[in-house]
């Protein structure tokens, strides 16, 4: 997971992640990774509109957000 998150950080890619919170609740977050720090990382969370620290071990899945341009005819 760390390798994937590092790659998306380099490209400035937004991610949708499934995250296990401290209380044991699974949440879906849209984030932009700002900085890696060992077994955690800082990211801007668009769900909470704030900078947050996430633990690598609590990220269950991550998917890059793909913005598709629509053709206008």
Predicted model as a PDB file, atoms N, CA, C, CB and O in Angstrom, pLDDT in the B-factor column:
MODEL        1                                                                  
ATOM      1  N   UNK A   1       0.824  -1.192   0.000  1.00 81.00           N  
ATOM      2  CA  UNK A   1       0.000   0.000   0.000  1.00 81.00           C  
ATOM      3  C   UNK A   1       0.870   1.258   0.000  1.00 81.00           C  
ATOM      4  CB  UNK A   1      -0.938  -0.003   1.208  1.00 81.00           C  
ATOM      5  O   UNK A   1       0.538   2.251  -0.649  1.00 81.00           O  
ATOM      6  N   UNK A   2       1.980   1.209   0.729  1.00 86.00           N  
ATOM      7  CA  UNK A   2       2.867   2.374   0.833  1.00 86.00           C  
ATOM      8  C   UNK A   2       3.410   2.771  -0.538  1.00 86.00           C  
ATOM      9  CB  UNK A   2       4.032   2.079   1.796  1.00 86.00           C  
ATOM     10  O   UNK A   2       3.525   3.957  -0.848  1.00 86.00           O  
ATOM     11  N   UNK A   3       3.741   1.776  -1.349  1.00 89.00           N  
ATOM     12  CA  UNK A   3       4.268   2.026  -2.689  1.00 89.00           C  
ATOM     13  C   UNK A   3       3.232   2.735  -3.564  1.00 89.00           C  
ATOM     14  CB  UNK A   3       4.701   0.705  -3.346  1.00 89.00           C  
ATOM     15  O   UNK A   3       3.560   3.676  -4.286  1.00 89.00           O  
ATOM     16  N   UNK A   4       1.988   2.280  -3.494  1.00 89.00           N  
ATOM     17  CA  UNK A   4       0.910   2.893  -4.281  1.00 89.00           C  
ATOM     18  C   UNK A   4       0.668   4.335  -3.846  1.00 89.00           C  
ATOM     19  CB  UNK A   4      -0.388   2.076  -4.144  1.00 89.00           C  
ATOM     20  O   UNK A   4       0.555   5.231  -4.682  1.00 89.00           O  
ATOM     21  N   UNK A   5       0.591   4.552  -2.546  1.00 90.00           N  
ATOM     22  CA  UNK A   5       0.323   5.885  -2.023  1.00 90.00           C  
ATOM     23  C   UNK A   5       1.450   6.834  -2.394  1.00 90.00           C  
ATOM     24  CB  UNK A   5       0.139   5.843  -0.501  1.00 90.00           C  
ATOM     25  O   UNK A   5       1.202   7.993  -2.724  1.00 90.00           O  
ATOM     26  N   UNK A   6       2.695   6.350  -2.343  1.00 90.00           N  
ATOM     27  CA  UNK A   6       3.848   7.156  -2.727  1.00 90.00           C  
ATOM     28  C   UNK A   6       3.758   7.568  -4.196  1.00 90.00           C  
ATOM     29  CB  UNK A   6       5.150   6.384  -2.470  1.00 90.00           C  
ATOM     30  O   UNK A   6       4.047   8.713  -4.546  1.00 90.00           O  
ATOM     31  N   UNK A   7       3.358   6.636  -5.042  1.00 90.00           N  
ATOM     32  CA  UNK A   7       3.238   6.913  -6.475  1.00 90.00           C  
ATOM     33  C   UNK A   7       2.165   7.972  -6.731  1.00 90.00           C  
ATOM     34  CB  UNK A   7       2.906   5.620  -7.250  1.00 90.00           C  
ATOM     35  O   UNK A   7       2.384   8.893  -7.518  1.00 90.00           O  
ATOM     36  N   UNK A   8       1.017   7.853  -6.079  1.00 89.00           N  
ATOM     37  CA  UNK A   8      -0.054   8.817  -6.286  1.00 89.00           C  
ATOM     38  C   UNK A   8       0.318  10.190  -5.741  1.00 89.00           C  
ATOM     39  CB  UNK A   8      -1.335   8.326  -5.631  1.00 89.00           C  
ATOM     40  O   UNK A   8      -0.128  11.206  -6.274  1.00 89.00           O  
ATOM     41  N   UNK A   9       1.128  10.235  -4.688  1.00 91.00           N  
ATOM     42  CA  UNK A   9       1.581  11.501  -4.134  1.00 91.00           C  
ATOM     43  C   UNK A   9       2.486  12.225  -5.142  1.00 91.00           C  
ATOM     44  CB  UNK A   9       2.327  11.269  -2.797  1.00 91.00           C  
ATOM     45  O   UNK A   9       2.358  13.433  -5.337  1.00 91.00           O  
ATOM     46  N   UNK A  10       3.401  11.481  -5.780  1.00 93.00           N  
ATOM     47  CA  UNK A  10       4.306  12.080  -6.765  1.00 93.00           C  
ATOM     48  C   UNK A  10       3.557  12.722  -7.919  1.00 93.00           C  
ATOM     49  CB  UNK A  10       5.261  11.035  -7.301  1.00 93.00           C  
ATOM     50  O   UNK A  10       3.970  13.763  -8.429  1.00 93.00           O  
ATOM     51  N   UNK A  11       2.447  12.102  -8.336  1.00 91.00           N  
ATOM     52  CA  UNK A  11       1.672  12.615  -9.464  1.00 91.00           C  
ATOM     53  C   UNK A  11       0.579  13.592  -9.048  1.00 91.00           C  
ATOM     54  CB  UNK A  11       1.055  11.472 -10.216  1.00 91.00           C  
ATOM     55  O   UNK A  11      -0.118  14.131  -9.907  1.00 91.00           O  
ATOM     56  N   UNK A  12       0.417  13.829  -7.753  1.00 90.00           N  
ATOM     57  CA  UNK A  12      -0.613  14.754  -7.281  1.00 90.00           C  
ATOM     58  C   UNK A  12      -2.024  14.237  -7.517  1.00 90.00           C  
ATOM     59  CB  UNK A  12      -0.450  16.088  -7.957  1.00 90.00           C  
ATOM     60  O   UNK A  12      -2.963  15.021  -7.652  1.00 90.00           O  
ATOM     61  N   UNK A  13      -2.171  12.931  -7.565  1.00 92.00           N  
ATOM     62  CA  UNK A  13      -3.446  12.278  -7.862  1.00 92.00           C  
ATOM     63  C   UNK A  13      -4.363  12.259  -6.635  1.00 92.00           C  
ATOM     64  CB  UNK A  13      -3.205  10.847  -8.361  1.00 92.00           C  
ATOM     65  O   UNK A  13      -3.921  11.959  -5.526  1.00 92.00           O  
ATOM     66  N   UNK A  14      -5.635  12.579  -6.843  1.00 94.00           N  
ATOM     67  CA  UNK A  14      -6.625  12.431  -5.777  1.00 94.00           C  
ATOM     68  C   UNK A  14      -6.962  10.952  -5.636  1.00 94.00           C  
ATOM     69  CB  UNK A  14      -7.912  13.273  -6.073  1.00 94.00           C  
ATOM     70  O   UNK A  14      -6.971  10.207  -6.616  1.00 94.00           O  
ATOM     71  N   UNK A  15      -7.237  10.541  -4.404  1.00 94.00           N  
ATOM     72  CA  UNK A  15      -7.553   9.137  -4.132  1.00 94.00           C  
ATOM     73  C   UNK A  15      -8.864   9.019  -3.375  1.00 94.00           C  
ATOM     74  CB  UNK A  15      -6.423   8.471  -3.336  1.00 94.00           C  
ATOM     75  O   UNK A  15      -9.189   9.863  -2.541  1.00 94.00           O  
ATOM     76  N   UNK A  16      -9.604   7.979  -3.670  1.00 95.00           N  
ATOM     77  CA  UNK A  16     -10.713   7.555  -2.827  1.00 95.00           C  
ATOM     78  C   UNK A  16     -10.184   6.388  -2.018  1.00 95.00           C  
ATOM     79  CB  UNK A  16     -12.002   7.161  -3.670  1.00 95.00           C  
ATOM     80  O   UNK A  16      -9.731   5.395  -2.587  1.00 95.00           O  
ATOM     81  N   UNK A  17     -10.233   6.493  -0.697  1.00 95.00           N  
ATOM     82  CA  UNK A  17      -9.724   5.424   0.153  1.00 95.00           C  
ATOM     83  C   UNK A  17     -10.817   4.917   1.081  1.00 95.00           C  
ATOM     84  CB  UNK A  17      -8.517   5.908   0.967  1.00 95.00           C  
ATOM     85  O   UNK A  17     -11.685   5.669   1.523  1.00 95.00           O  
ATOM     86  N   UNK A  18     -10.750   3.639   1.358  1.00 96.00           N  
ATOM     87  CA  UNK A  18     -11.573   3.031   2.402  1.00 96.00           C  
ATOM     88  C   UNK A  18     -10.642   2.946   3.597  1.00 96.00           C  
ATOM     89  CB  UNK A  18     -12.172   1.592   1.978  1.00 96.00           C  
ATOM     90  O   UNK A  18      -9.570   2.345   3.520  1.00 96.00           O  
ATOM     91  N   UNK A  19     -11.058   3.554   4.711  1.00 95.00           N  
ATOM     92  CA  UNK A  19     -10.169   3.715   5.851  1.00 95.00           C  
ATOM     93  C   UNK A  19     -10.837   3.218   7.124  1.00 95.00           C  
ATOM     94  CB  UNK A  19      -9.752   5.178   6.004  1.00 95.00           C  
ATOM     95  O   UNK A  19     -12.010   3.494   7.375  1.00 95.00           O  
ATOM     96  N   UNK A  20     -10.083   2.492   7.911  1.00 94.00           N  
ATOM     97  CA  UNK A  20     -10.561   2.008   9.204  1.00 94.00           C  
ATOM     98  C   UNK A  20     -10.195   3.039  10.257  1.00 94.00           C  
ATOM     99  CB  UNK A  20      -9.956   0.607   9.552  1.00 94.00           C  
ATOM    100  O   UNK A  20      -9.016   3.228  10.560  1.00 94.00           O  
ATOM    101  N   UNK A  21     -11.200   3.710  10.820  1.00 89.00           N  
ATOM    102  CA  UNK A  21     -10.947   4.771  11.801  1.00 89.00           C  
ATOM    103  C   UNK A  21     -10.518   4.186  13.137  1.00 89.00           C  
ATOM    104  CB  UNK A  21     -12.195   5.642  11.987  1.00 89.00           C  
ATOM    105  O   UNK A  21     -10.596   2.978  13.363  1.00 89.00           O  
ATOM    106  N   UNK A  22     -10.070   5.062  14.004  1.00 88.00           N  
ATOM    107  CA  UNK A  22      -9.601   4.647  15.332  1.00 88.00           C  
ATOM    108  C   UNK A  22     -10.703   3.929  16.109  1.00 88.00           C  
ATOM    109  CB  UNK A  22      -9.106   5.865  16.129  1.00 88.00           C  
ATOM    110  O   UNK A  22     -10.428   3.032  16.905  1.00 88.00           O  
ATOM    111  N   UNK A  23     -11.949   4.332  15.872  1.00 92.00           N  
ATOM    112  CA  UNK A  23     -13.078   3.730  16.590  1.00 92.00           C  
ATOM    113  C   UNK A  23     -13.545   2.412  15.967  1.00 92.00           C  
ATOM    114  CB  UNK A  23     -14.236   4.706  16.631  1.00 92.00           C  
ATOM    115  O   UNK A  23     -14.461   1.773  16.486  1.00 92.00           O  
ATOM    116  N   UNK A  24     -12.918   2.002  14.854  1.00 92.00           N  
ATOM    117  CA  UNK A  24     -13.280   0.738  14.218  1.00 92.00           C  
ATOM    118  C   UNK A  24     -14.302   0.878  13.110  1.00 92.00           C  
ATOM    119  CB  UNK A  24     -13.803  -0.201  15.239  1.00 92.00           C  
ATOM    120  O   UNK A  24     -14.761  -0.121  12.557  1.00 92.00           O  
ATOM    121  N   UNK A  25     -14.663   2.102  12.781  1.00 95.00           N  
ATOM    122  CA  UNK A  25     -15.651   2.358  11.727  1.00 95.00           C  
ATOM    123  C   UNK A  25     -14.936   2.470  10.379  1.00 95.00           C  
ATOM    124  CB  UNK A  25     -16.466   3.657  12.028  1.00 95.00           C  
ATOM    125  O   UNK A  25     -13.881   3.096  10.286  1.00 95.00           O  
ATOM    126  N   UNK A  26     -15.508   1.866   9.337  1.00 95.00           N  
ATOM    127  CA  UNK A  26     -14.951   1.961   7.993  1.00 95.00           C  
ATOM    128  C   UNK A  26     -15.573   3.180   7.314  1.00 95.00           C  
ATOM    129  CB  UNK A  26     -15.214   0.649   7.166  1.00 95.00           C  
ATOM    130  O   UNK A  26     -16.795   3.309   7.234  1.00 95.00           O  
ATOM    131  N   UNK A  27     -14.701   4.075   6.826  1.00 94.00           N  
ATOM    132  CA  UNK A  27     -15.185   5.283   6.167  1.00 94.00           C  
ATOM    133  C   UNK A  27     -14.558   5.408   4.789  1.00 94.00           C  
ATOM    134  CB  UNK A  27     -14.875   6.532   7.015  1.00 94.00           C  
ATOM    135  O   UNK A  27     -13.468   4.893   4.536  1.00 94.00           O  
ATOM    136  N   UNK A  28     -15.265   6.100   3.901  1.00 95.00           N  
ATOM    137  CA  UNK A  28     -14.736   6.393   2.574  1.00 95.00           C  
ATOM    138  C   UNK A  28     -14.302   7.849   2.589  1.00 95.00           C  
ATOM    139  CB  UNK A  28     -15.799   6.112   1.438  1.00 95.00           C  
ATOM    140  O   UNK A  28     -15.072   8.730   2.971  1.00 95.00           O  
ATOM    141  N   UNK A  29     -13.063   8.099   2.169  1.00 94.00           N  
ATOM    142  CA  UNK A  29     -12.514   9.455   2.165  1.00 94.00           C  
ATOM    143  C   UNK A  29     -11.942   9.774   0.792  1.00 94.00           C  
ATOM    144  CB  UNK A  29     -11.428   9.615   3.255  1.00 94.00           C  
ATOM    145  O   UNK A  29     -11.392   8.899   0.123  1.00 94.00           O  
ATOM    146  N   UNK A  30     -12.071  11.018   0.377  1.00 95.00           N  
ATOM    147  CA  UNK A  30     -11.386  11.511  -0.825  1.00 95.00           C  
ATOM    148  C   UNK A  30     -10.238  12.365  -0.321  1.00 95.00           C  
ATOM    149  CB  UNK A  30     -12.361  12.334  -1.790  1.00 95.00           C  
ATOM    150  O   UNK A  30     -10.448  13.344   0.396  1.00 95.00           O  
ATOM    151  N   UNK A  31      -9.009  11.986  -0.702  1.00 95.00           N  
ATOM    152  CA  UNK A  31      -7.830  12.653  -0.156  1.00 95.00           C  
ATOM    153  C   UNK A  31      -6.828  13.020  -1.246  1.00 95.00           C  
ATOM    154  CB  UNK A  31      -7.161  11.767   0.881  1.00 95.00           C  
ATOM    155  O   UNK A  31      -6.866  12.501  -2.361  1.00 95.00           O  
ATOM    156  N   UNK A  32      -5.927  13.939  -0.877  1.00 96.00           N  
ATOM    157  CA  UNK A  32      -4.744  14.236  -1.678  1.00 96.00           C  
ATOM    158  C   UNK A  32      -3.562  14.110  -0.728  1.00 96.00           C  
ATOM    159  CB  UNK A  32      -4.817  15.679  -2.356  1.00 96.00           C  
ATOM    160  O   UNK A  32      -3.466  14.852   0.250  1.00 96.00           O  
ATOM    161  N   UNK A  33      -2.666  13.178  -1.013  1.00 95.00           N  
ATOM    162  CA  UNK A  33      -1.527  12.896  -0.135  1.00 95.00           C  
ATOM    163  C   UNK A  33      -0.522  14.042  -0.228  1.00 95.00           C  
ATOM    164  CB  UNK A  33      -0.853  11.541  -0.512  1.00 95.00           C  
ATOM    165  O   UNK A  33      -0.135  14.458  -1.320  1.00 95.00           O  
ATOM    166  N   UNK A  34      -0.106  14.546   0.940  1.00 96.00           N  
ATOM    167  CA  UNK A  34       0.826  15.669   1.012  1.00 96.00           C  
ATOM    168  C   UNK A  34       2.229  15.244   1.415  1.00 96.00           C  
ATOM    169  CB  UNK A  34       0.316  16.697   1.986  1.00 96.00           C  
ATOM    170  O   UNK A  34       3.212  15.758   0.880  1.00 96.00           O  
ATOM    171  N   UNK A  35       2.332  14.296   2.363  1.00 95.00           N  
ATOM    172  CA  UNK A  35       3.645  13.943   2.912  1.00 95.00           C  
ATOM    173  C   UNK A  35       3.615  12.549   3.525  1.00 95.00           C  
ATOM    174  CB  UNK A  35       4.088  14.974   3.965  1.00 95.00           C  
ATOM    175  O   UNK A  35       2.685  12.201   4.253  1.00 95.00           O  
ATOM    176  N   UNK A  36       4.642  11.751   3.225  1.00 94.00           N  
ATOM    177  CA  UNK A  36       4.793  10.426   3.830  1.00 94.00           C  
ATOM    178  C   UNK A  36       5.692  10.533   5.048  1.00 94.00           C  
ATOM    179  CB  UNK A  36       5.371   9.406   2.811  1.00 94.00           C  
ATOM    180  O   UNK A  36       6.687  11.259   5.029  1.00 94.00           O  
ATOM    181  N   UNK A  37       5.341   9.801   6.125  1.00 92.00           N  
ATOM    182  CA  UNK A  37       6.128   9.821   7.363  1.00 92.00           C  
ATOM    183  C   UNK A  37       6.165   8.419   7.951  1.00 92.00           C  
ATOM    184  CB  UNK A  37       5.536  10.834   8.392  1.00 92.00           C  
ATOM    185  O   UNK A  37       5.346   8.094   8.811  1.00 92.00           O  
ATOM    186  N   UNK A  38       7.084   7.594   7.514  1.00 91.00           N  
ATOM    187  CA  UNK A  38       7.201   6.240   8.056  1.00 91.00           C  
ATOM    188  C   UNK A  38       5.956   5.410   7.780  1.00 91.00           C  
ATOM    189  CB  UNK A  38       7.462   6.294   9.552  1.00 91.00           C  
ATOM    190  O   UNK A  38       5.643   5.124   6.625  1.00 91.00           O  
ATOM    191  N   UNK A  39       5.251   5.024   8.825  1.00 93.00           N  
ATOM    192  CA  UNK A  39       4.048   4.199   8.688  1.00 93.00           C  
ATOM    193  C   UNK A  39       2.759   5.028   8.682  1.00 93.00           C  
ATOM    194  CB  UNK A  39       3.993   3.183   9.815  1.00 93.00           C  
ATOM    195  O   UNK A  39       1.667   4.490   8.864  1.00 93.00           O  
ATOM    196  N   UNK A  40       2.894   6.331   8.474  1.00 94.00           N  
ATOM    197  CA  UNK A  40       1.712   7.194   8.375  1.00 94.00           C  
ATOM    198  C   UNK A  40       1.941   8.205   7.250  1.00 94.00           C  
ATOM    199  CB  UNK A  40       1.426   7.927   9.738  1.00 94.00           C  
ATOM    200  O   UNK A  40       3.043   8.304   6.710  1.00 94.00           O  
ATOM    201  N   UNK A  41       0.906   8.940   6.907  1.00 95.00           N  
ATOM    202  CA  UNK A  41       1.035   9.993   5.902  1.00 95.00           C  
ATOM    203  C   UNK A  41       0.036  11.096   6.195  1.00 95.00           C  
ATOM    204  CB  UNK A  41       0.822   9.431   4.476  1.00 95.00           C  
ATOM    205  O   UNK A  41      -1.021  10.869   6.784  1.00 95.00           O  
ATOM    206  N   UNK A  42       0.401  12.301   5.766  1.00 96.00           N  
ATOM    207  CA  UNK A  42      -0.498  13.441   5.894  1.00 96.00           C  
ATOM    208  C   UNK A  42      -1.185  13.646   4.560  1.00 96.00           C  
ATOM    209  CB  UNK A  42       0.264  14.728   6.339  1.00 96.00           C  
ATOM    210  O   UNK A  42      -0.578  13.496   3.499  1.00 96.00           O  
ATOM    211  N   UNK A  43      -2.453  13.988   4.629  1.00 96.00           N  
ATOM    212  CA  UNK A  43      -3.225  14.226   3.416  1.00 96.00           C  
ATOM    213  C   UNK A  43      -4.298  15.255   3.698  1.00 96.00           C  
ATOM    214  CB  UNK A  43      -3.849  12.920   2.888  1.00 96.00           C  
ATOM    215  O   UNK A  43      -4.740  15.424   4.834  1.00 96.00           O  
ATOM    216  N   UNK A  44      -4.711  15.945   2.630  1.00 97.00           N  
ATOM    217  CA  UNK A  44      -5.864  16.824   2.754  1.00 97.00           C  
ATOM    218  C   UNK A  44      -7.087  15.951   2.501  1.00 97.00           C  
ATOM    219  CB  UNK A  44      -5.791  18.054   1.750  1.00 97.00           C  
ATOM    220  O   UNK A  44      -7.194  15.306   1.457  1.00 97.00           O  
ATOM    221  N   UNK A  45      -7.995  15.936   3.451  1.00 95.00           N  
ATOM    222  CA  UNK A  45      -9.216  15.135   3.344  1.00 95.00           C  
ATOM    223  C   UNK A  45     -10.345  16.042   2.874  1.00 95.00           C  
ATOM    224  CB  UNK A  45      -9.575  14.454   4.710  1.00 95.00           C  
ATOM    225  O   UNK A  45     -10.738  16.969   3.583  1.00 95.00           O  
ATOM    226  N   UNK A  46     -10.868  15.776   1.676  1.00 94.00           N  
ATOM    227  CA  UNK A  46     -11.955  16.576   1.130  1.00 94.00           C  
ATOM    228  C   UNK A  46     -13.283  16.255   1.815  1.00 94.00           C  
ATOM    229  CB  UNK A  46     -12.072  16.346  -0.374  1.00 94.00           C  
ATOM    230  O   UNK A  46     -14.211  17.063   1.779  1.00 94.00           O  
ATOM    231  N   UNK A  47     -13.377  15.092   2.433  1.00 88.00           N  
ATOM    232  CA  UNK A  47     -14.579  14.714   3.175  1.00 88.00           C  
ATOM    233  C   UNK A  47     -14.716  15.557   4.431  1.00 88.00           C  
ATOM    234  CB  UNK A  47     -14.547  13.223   3.537  1.00 88.00           C  
ATOM    235  O   UNK A  47     -15.815  15.996   4.771  1.00 88.00           O  
ATOM    236  N   UNK A  48     -13.598  15.785   5.128  1.00 90.00           N  
ATOM    237  CA  UNK A  48     -13.595  16.550   6.380  1.00 90.00           C  
ATOM    238  C   UNK A  48     -13.140  18.004   6.189  1.00 90.00           C  
ATOM    239  CB  UNK A  48     -12.694  15.867   7.395  1.00 90.00           C  
ATOM    240  O   UNK A  48     -13.198  18.805   7.121  1.00 90.00           O  
ATOM    241  N   UNK A  49     -12.685  18.337   4.967  1.00 95.00           N  
ATOM    242  CA  UNK A  49     -12.173  19.679   4.643  1.00 95.00           C  
ATOM    243  C   UNK A  49     -11.071  20.123   5.599  1.00 95.00           C  
ATOM    244  CB  UNK A  49     -13.310  20.696   4.672  1.00 95.00           C  
ATOM    245  O   UNK A  49     -11.090  21.240   6.117  1.00 95.00           O  
ATOM    246  N   UNK A  50     -10.111  19.229   5.824  1.00 96.00           N  
ATOM    247  CA  UNK A  50      -9.000  19.519   6.731  1.00 96.00           C  
ATOM    248  C   UNK A  50      -7.836  18.583   6.449  1.00 96.00           C  
ATOM    249  CB  UNK A  50      -9.446  19.393   8.202  1.00 96.00           C  
ATOM    250  O   UNK A  50      -7.995  17.532   5.827  1.00 96.00           O  
ATOM    251  N   UNK A  51      -6.652  18.993   6.924  1.00 97.00           N  
ATOM    252  CA  UNK A  51      -5.479  18.121   6.859  1.00 97.00           C  
ATOM    253  C   UNK A  51      -5.625  17.054   7.927  1.00 97.00           C  
ATOM    254  CB  UNK A  51      -4.152  18.927   7.048  1.00 97.00           C  
ATOM    255  O   UNK A  51      -6.001  17.349   9.062  1.00 97.00           O  
ATOM    256  N   UNK A  52      -5.328  15.814   7.566  1.00 95.00           N  
ATOM    257  CA  UNK A  52      -5.428  14.689   8.498  1.00 95.00           C  
ATOM    258  C   UNK A  52      -4.194  13.811   8.381  1.00 95.00           C  
ATOM    259  CB  UNK A  52      -6.707  13.862   8.231  1.00 95.00           C  
ATOM    260  O   UNK A  52      -3.508  13.808   7.359  1.00 95.00           O  
ATOM    261  N   UNK A  53      -3.927  13.071   9.440  1.00 95.00           N  
ATOM    262  CA  UNK A  53      -2.862  12.071   9.431  1.00 95.00           C  
ATOM    263  C   UNK A  53      -3.513  10.696   9.397  1.00 95.00           C  
ATOM    264  CB  UNK A  53      -1.917  12.222  10.677  1.00 95.00           C  
ATOM    265  O   UNK A  53      -4.390  10.395  10.205  1.00 95.00           O  
ATOM    266  N   UNK A  54      -3.080   9.874   8.464  1.00 95.00           N  
ATOM    267  CA  UNK A  54      -3.633   8.535   8.280  1.00 95.00           C  
ATOM    268  C   UNK A  54      -2.544   7.500   8.539  1.00 95.00           C  
ATOM    269  CB  UNK A  54      -4.221   8.369   6.853  1.00 95.00           C  
ATOM    270  O   UNK A  54      -1.377   7.736   8.228  1.00 95.00           O  
ATOM    271  N   UNK A  55      -2.915   6.367   9.101  1.00 94.00           N  
ATOM    272  CA  UNK A  55      -1.992   5.250   9.300  1.00 94.00           C  
ATOM    273  C   UNK A  55      -2.057   4.329   8.083  1.00 94.00           C  
ATOM    274  CB  UNK A  55      -2.332   4.466  10.610  1.00 94.00           C  
ATOM    275  O   UNK A  55      -3.141   3.976   7.619  1.00 94.00           O  
ATOM    276  N   UNK A  56      -0.893   3.946   7.573  1.00 93.00           N  
ATOM    277  CA  UNK A  56      -0.835   3.063   6.395  1.00 93.00           C  
ATOM    278  C   UNK A  56      -1.597   1.764   6.641  1.00 93.00           C  
ATOM    279  CB  UNK A  56       0.628   2.748   6.031  1.00 93.00           C  
ATOM    280  O   UNK A  56      -2.306   1.280   5.758  1.00 93.00           O  
ATOM    281  N   UNK A  57      -1.453   1.207   7.830  1.00 93.00           N  
ATOM    282  CA  UNK A  57      -2.093  -0.060   8.153  1.00 93.00           C  
ATOM    283  C   UNK A  57      -3.611  -0.003   8.203  1.00 93.00           C  
ATOM    284  CB  UNK A  57      -1.588  -0.542   9.452  1.00 93.00           C  
ATOM    285  O   UNK A  57      -4.273  -1.038   8.135  1.00 93.00           O  
ATOM    286  N   UNK A  58      -4.169   1.198   8.320  1.00 94.00           N  
ATOM    287  CA  UNK A  58      -5.625   1.341   8.392  1.00 94.00           C  
ATOM    288  C   UNK A  58      -6.266   1.630   7.042  1.00 94.00           C  
ATOM    289  CB  UNK A  58      -5.982   2.438   9.354  1.00 94.00           C  
ATOM    290  O   UNK A  58      -7.491   1.699   6.944  1.00 94.00           O  
ATOM    291  N   UNK A  59      -5.454   1.801   5.993  1.00 94.00           N  
ATOM    292  CA  UNK A  59      -5.990   1.997   4.648  1.00 94.00           C  
ATOM    293  C   UNK A  59      -6.345   0.621   4.098  1.00 94.00           C  
ATOM    294  CB  UNK A  59      -4.962   2.745   3.711  1.00 94.00           C  
ATOM    295  O   UNK A  59      -5.467  -0.218   3.896  1.00 94.00           O  
ATOM    296  N   UNK A  60      -7.624   0.394   3.859  1.00 95.00           N  
ATOM    297  CA  UNK A  60      -8.090  -0.910   3.378  1.00 95.00           C  
ATOM    298  C   UNK A  60      -8.003  -1.019   1.863  1.00 95.00           C  
ATOM    299  CB  UNK A  60      -9.522  -1.156   3.829  1.00 95.00           C  
ATOM    300  O   UNK A  60      -7.720  -2.090   1.328  1.00 95.00           O  
ATOM    301  N   UNK A  61      -8.249   0.098   1.167  1.00 94.00           N  
ATOM    302  CA  UNK A  61      -8.190   0.120  -0.293  1.00 94.00           C  
ATOM    303  C   UNK A  61      -8.017   1.551  -0.755  1.00 94.00           C  
ATOM    304  CB  UNK A  61      -9.462  -0.509  -0.920  1.00 94.00           C  
ATOM    305  O   UNK A  61      -8.459   2.486  -0.088  1.00 94.00           O  
ATOM    306  N   UNK A  62      -7.368   1.720  -1.909  1.00 92.00           N  
ATOM    307  CA  UNK A  62      -7.269   3.062  -2.492  1.00 92.00           C  
ATOM    308  C   UNK A  62      -7.441   2.963  -4.002  1.00 92.00           C  
ATOM    309  CB  UNK A  62      -5.904   3.733  -2.136  1.00 92.00           C  
ATOM    310  O   UNK A  62      -6.924   2.055  -4.653  1.00 92.00           O  
ATOM    311  N   UNK A  63      -8.182   3.922  -4.534  1.00 93.00           N  
ATOM    312  CA  UNK A  63      -8.480   3.975  -5.962  1.00 93.00           C  
ATOM    313  C   UNK A  63      -8.252   5.411  -6.429  1.00 93.00           C  
ATOM    314  CB  UNK A  63      -9.952   3.500  -6.264  1.00 93.00           C  
ATOM    315  O   UNK A  63      -8.768   6.342  -5.811  1.00 93.00           O  
ATOM    316  N   UNK A  64      -7.488   5.612  -7.509  1.00 92.00           N  
ATOM    317  CA  UNK A  64      -7.297   6.976  -7.997  1.00 92.00           C  
ATOM    318  C   UNK A  64      -8.596   7.542  -8.576  1.00 92.00           C  
ATOM    319  CB  UNK A  64      -6.186   7.012  -9.056  1.00 92.00           C  
ATOM    320  O   UNK A  64      -9.382   6.824  -9.194  1.00 92.00           O  
ATOM    321  N   UNK A  65      -8.798   8.834  -8.364  1.00 91.00           N  
ATOM    322  CA  UNK A  65      -9.971   9.518  -8.914  1.00 91.00           C  
ATOM    323  C   UNK A  65      -9.625   9.917 -10.337  1.00 91.00           C  
ATOM    324  CB  UNK A  65     -10.386  10.774  -8.045  1.00 91.00           C  
ATOM    325  O   UNK A  65      -8.631  10.604 -10.575  1.00 91.00           O  
ATOM    326  N   UNK A  66     -10.448   9.485 -11.279  1.00 84.00           N  
ATOM    327  CA  UNK A  66     -10.206   9.781 -12.689  1.00 84.00           C  
ATOM    328  C   UNK A  66     -11.262  10.765 -13.166  1.00 84.00           C  
ATOM    329  CB  UNK A  66     -10.223   8.482 -13.552  1.00 84.00           C  
ATOM    330  O   UNK A  66     -12.459  10.478 -13.153  1.00 84.00           O  
ATOM    331  N   UNK A  67     -10.788  11.939 -13.590  1.00 75.00           N  
ATOM    332  CA  UNK A  67     -11.695  12.935 -14.148  1.00 75.00           C  
ATOM    333  C   UNK A  67     -11.728  12.760 -15.651  1.00 75.00           C  
ATOM    334  CB  UNK A  67     -11.264  14.379 -13.763  1.00 75.00           C  
ATOM    335  O   UNK A  67     -10.716  12.944 -16.327  1.00 75.00           O  
ATOM    336  N   UNK A  68     -12.864  12.413 -16.164  1.00 66.00           N  
ATOM    337  CA  UNK A  68     -13.009  12.219 -17.600  1.00 66.00           C  
ATOM    338  C   UNK A  68     -13.670  13.440 -18.203  1.00 66.00           C  
ATOM    339  CB  UNK A  68     -13.825  10.947 -17.911  1.00 66.00           C  
ATOM    340  O   UNK A  68     -14.691  13.929 -17.720  1.00 66.00           O  
ATOM    341  N   UNK A  69     -13.054  13.917 -19.277  1.00 60.00           N  
ATOM    342  CA  UNK A  69     -13.641  15.048 -19.977  1.00 60.00           C  
ATOM    343  C   UNK A  69     -14.720  14.522 -20.918  1.00 60.00           C  
ATOM    344  CB  UNK A  69     -12.556  15.856 -20.758  1.00 60.00           C  
ATOM    345  O   UNK A  69     -14.537  13.513 -21.599  1.00 60.00           O  
ATOM    346  N   UNK A  70     -15.830  15.216 -20.940  1.00 58.00           N  
ATOM    347  CA  UNK A  70     -16.919  14.812 -21.832  1.00 58.00           C  
ATOM    348  C   UNK A  70     -16.809  15.597 -23.118  1.00 58.00           C  
ATOM    349  CB  UNK A  70     -18.309  15.031 -21.171  1.00 58.00           C  
ATOM    350  O   UNK A  70     -16.555  16.801 -23.115  1.00 58.00           O  
ATOM    351  N   UNK A  71     -17.004  14.892 -24.219  1.00 58.00           N  
ATOM    352  CA  UNK A  71     -16.967  15.535 -25.534  1.00 58.00           C  
ATOM    353  C   UNK A  71     -18.282  16.260 -25.769  1.00 58.00           C  
ATOM    354  CB  UNK A  71     -16.703  14.495 -26.663  1.00 58.00           C  
ATOM    355  O   UNK A  71     -19.359  15.720 -25.517  1.00 58.00           O  
ATOM    356  N   UNK A  72     -18.180  17.467 -26.246  1.00 61.00           N  
ATOM    357  CA  UNK A  72     -19.367  18.240 -26.617  1.00 61.00           C  
ATOM    358  C   UNK A  72     -19.425  18.280 -28.121  1.00 61.00           C  
ATOM    359  CB  UNK A  72     -19.342  19.685 -26.013  1.00 61.00           C  
ATOM    360  O   UNK A  72     -18.485  18.718 -28.785  1.00 61.00           O  
ATOM    361  N   UNK A  73     -20.537  17.819 -28.652  1.00 59.00           N  
ATOM    362  CA  UNK A  73     -20.663  17.754 -30.118  1.00 59.00           C  
ATOM    363  C   UNK A  73     -21.648  18.800 -30.566  1.00 59.00           C  
ATOM    364  CB  UNK A  73     -21.113  16.342 -30.595  1.00 59.00           C  
ATOM    365  O   UNK A  73     -21.911  18.929 -31.761  1.00 59.00           O  
TER     366      UNK A  73                                                      
ENDMDL                                                                          
END                                                                             
